[in-house]
C-alpha cells in the first residue's frame, strides 16, 4: 500500500540541496509529487509531498536525515488522505507600503469568515521611485460553500482603505 508523506525541510542554503533531497526520495523508492522550496531569510526552507510504499517510510526518513546532519533538518509527517477543500475559489492580490500587521489584519477577516488559505506568498521590496518598502502578497483562498464569496470580497475591500493598500480579490479559475 502506498502512502503520502510530507517532508518539511529547513537548513543552510547552498547549491545541490534539492538534488540531494531528490536522490534520497528516489533511493528510498519514493515518488516526488509536489514541492515548494525557497530561499527564505538565507535558509533553505520548504515542503515536499512524496508518495511511497508504506513499508519504505522508515528508509525514506533515514535517507533524508543523512543528507547533512546538523545542517539540514528534515521532518517526515503523514499527509492527509484528501487535501482538497470544497468551496468557492478566490484569488487575492495585495500591494501597499510595508508596515507591521498587514498579514494579521487580512487573516483576521479570513479566519472570521472561515476562509481557508490554500496558498500564500508574500515579499517586501523597494519601491521603484520612492525607495519605500513595498509589501506584496498573493493568496489562493477557498470560501466555504455556505458563505457568499461577495461577502468575503466586501469584507476585505472594507479594510483595504484603512490599511492603505491596493487589494484585488476575484473569483479564481479552477484548472481541471
ABEGO torsion letter per residue (X at the ends): XBBBBBBBBBBBBBBGAAAAAAAAAAAAGBBBABBBBBBBGGBBBEBBBBBBBAAAAAAAAAAAAAABBGABBBBBBBBBABABBBEBBBBBBBBBBBBBGAAAAAAAAAAAAGBBBABBBBBBBBBAAAGBBBBBBBBBBBBBAABBAAAAAAAAAAAAAAAGBBBBBBBBBBBX
